Amino acid sequence: MMKKQPHPLQRFFPAWQWLQSYHSTYFKSDTLAALIVIAMLVPQGMAYAMLAGLPPMMGLYASILPMIIYAMFGSSSTLSIGPVALISMMVFATLQPLFEVGSSAYIEAACLLALMVGIISTLLGVFRFGFLIQLVSHPVIQSFIIASALLIALGQLKFLFNVPLDATNLPRLIESLWLHLPHSHSASLIFGCLAIAFLAGLPHLLKSKLMQSFFPKPDFLIRALPLVLVCLSIAFMSIFHLNPWGIQTVGEIPSGFPPLRLPDWTWDLVLQLLPGAVMITMVSFIESLSIAQATAFQQRSQLNSNQELVALGLANLSAGLSSAFPVTGSLSRTVVNADAGAKSPMAGVLSSLLIIVVSLYFTNFFQHLPLVILAATIMVSIWKLVDFKPFIETWRYSKIDGLAMWITFLGVLCLDISTGLILGVISTFILLLWRISRPHMAIIGLVEGTQHFRNVYRHDVLTNPEIFSLRIDENLSFLNANALKEFIIDEVSQNTELKHVVMNCSSISSIDLSALEMLEEVNSELSKLGIQFHFSEVKGPVMDKLKNTLLLQHLNGKIYFSHFLAMQELAPETFKYGS
């Protein structure tokens, strides 16, 4: 059966597909999902804006246009776009050294940063360079997220203690906390600790057997707890008039929709923000794609990584033009959105429309919201990401990947977020090159009664003293050519009876020029010793490149279809087994 060709518009505008088949049943499910997501989005958006050093209202702005744009151009049906803690922290790390936090210049730079992230992401998607961003290893990204989450959570202590803390890195945080701890604000600390206990402890209580009779399905209430806490704290502050106690609140929030405009910019400012914009683009795409892939698997839906880059880029462009900061996919809100029964991206559109209603008519409601409540929301939601088990598991499996994880982790904690990520990426490539330069090479022999050849040090195998059979489990390049040559020289020098060297090429998919020249040298040197040099199980693409080379013209041995056939021809008295 021929596969139906998609409409040409669908490639650039994925909403074309789901809008055509949309009906009222989907609308009911999407509306319910939107209401549930809003319960999380309002407090989270304001908290993450504060984390980025921006007015809380910008967190709501970042949840309006970007969500609508992504719904139109994104290929995921459930991904929830908006402000997230990690990107907010990266925004803060990028802008804090350049401007006074909260100043008009700082806010303009945040909008410009979103615009730059949007442009970079869109261009990468249009020119199909999405694969470049995915070159960062998963252990490095995982370590980066854990370290950033730890730094973000600890950075909220400045709101709990109501003291100025430098959260750029852990040493500075500890130093500033030590200096300012005697001046901490008791009322804020008590309020914050109660909020953390409420958010962290109440879910366990609601899930207990004692409360199951009252709340048989507590999931919705648990997800709405941050919004419940926000409402309770506002009521508490208003009823008991706690403002004179020194507890900082959000303050007056301007209502209305943000004006669409291009943020102020100069080429010097663009160049200053460019490294941060590149880092944010990379992290936001990796985070969004991994979340979207997880939900795509569950729903058996299609996902296009380059289209996701374009959609994410356009969402950030809209964020920069609507007085917001960089956005990406949110894991917590996406999971909630999917679990709530969202059927299409319309759920995101409805969420943004509800945010508009909040922005227009309910901003005055949040002016008495204590900042420490938002800090507690961040700490509880972020702390779930702090898990050290991956470090132990990765180290046990691969010391190289484990080392890259620790370099990234310590770089983020001890230096800063962007530098830590750069160190992690650099260390990954250095360690990768080191691993390629030290390939696994094995002397192989025949497993008796079979046609299979295995490592002589791992298995009981048949060998012949006149034949040196080796296998290299890596592509041959300038990085490992000398290592292979040294391996052959060592074995040849130890065996005076040697007449044949047979190299099994089953694990070799490419041979570069440096490696080719090395093989020619080995062939020449072995010929002088009266030793024949053979190859077996050479792959087709490799053979195609070798056909017209000096190596095959001067080869003193043969090329065999299989290693077993080579052994049978060279030493039939030894290798007579096989099925």
Secondary structure, DSSP 8 states (H G I E B T S, - for coil): -------HHHHH-THHHHHHT--HHHHHHHHHHHHHHHHHHHHHHHHHHHHTTS-THHHHHTTTHHHHHHHHH-S-SS--EE--HHHHHHHHHHHTTTS-TTSHHHHHHHHHHHHHHHHHHHHHHHTT-HHHHTTS-HHHHHHHHHHHHHHHHHHTHHHHTTS----SSHHHHHHHHHHHGGG--HHHHHHHHHHHHHHHHHHHHHTSHHHHTT-SS-HHHHHTHHHHHHHHHHHHHHHHT-GGGT--B------S----------HHHHHHHHHHHHHHHHHHHHHHHHHHHHHHHHHT----HHHHHHHHHHHHHHHHHTT----EE-HHHHHHHHHTT--STHHHHHHHHHHHHHHHHSGGGGTT-BHHHHHHHHHHHHHTT---HHHHHHHHH-HHHHHHHHHHHHHHHHT-HHHHHHHHHHHHHHHHHHHHHS--EEEEEEETTSS-EEETTTS-EE--TTEEEEEE-S-B-TTTHHHHHHHHHHHHHH-TT--EEEEE-TT---B-HHHHHHHHHHHHHHHHTT-EEEEES--HHHHHHHTTSHHHHH-SS-EESSHHHHHHHH-TTT-----
